[in-house]
Amino acid sequence: MDMNVDINLIKVERNKRGWTQSQLADICSLSLRTIQRIEKLGLVSHESVQSLAAAFEVTVDELTISEMKAENTLSINLDKGSWRNKPFYWLGSVGFIITALMHMLMAILLYSGPGYFNHSMWFALYVVWGSFLIMGIPKKQSLSGI
């Protein structure tokens, strides 16, 4: 059963001793991936928290946190930076920039003289761009199913 540990305390203790995550993993006989997961999410097995406590020369109780504090810490860690990882954020940002650039180009072409602007071409371009924004850009198909 996984326990919740104080992520900040683990990082502070590790940095206080000048250890890297890899060195801490070697000292605790854990994998580097386990140490990374512990420092990111704060979830750890009972055996792993005992190894960490022995390495830091503290008690298991000092490393673990109560359920109420664990719920708050976990929700904060999961929310931190999560909007940056959402593809719609990046798609929307890029779409906004491209649309703004298209509007500026359209204004330049419209007011630079007659015969420089083809309305049907821009209409088609907006329809294609809008369909990509609504449906999303298609992903590459893998050839493994063939």
GIPECOR-V610208 format. One line per field, one symbol per residue. ss: DSSP state (H for helix, E for strand, C for the rest). phi: phi as a letter, one per 20 degrees, with the letter a starting at -180 (. if undefined). A space follows every 10 residues. Layout:
# GIPECOR-V610208
ss: ???
phi: ???
This chain:
# GIPECOR-V610208
ss: CCEEECHHHH HHHHHHCCCC HHHHHHHHCC CHHHHHHHHH HCEECHHHHH HHHHHHCCCH HHHECCHHHH HHHHHHHHHC CHHHHCHHHH HHHHHHHHHH HHHHHHHHHH CCCCCCCCHH HHHHHHHHHH HHHHHCCCCC CCCCCC
phi: .fdddfffff ffffffemee fffffffeld effffffffe dnebffffff fffffelcef ffeecfffff ffffffffff mfffeeffff ffffffffff ffffffffff depfnecdff ffffffffff ffffenffef eeefee
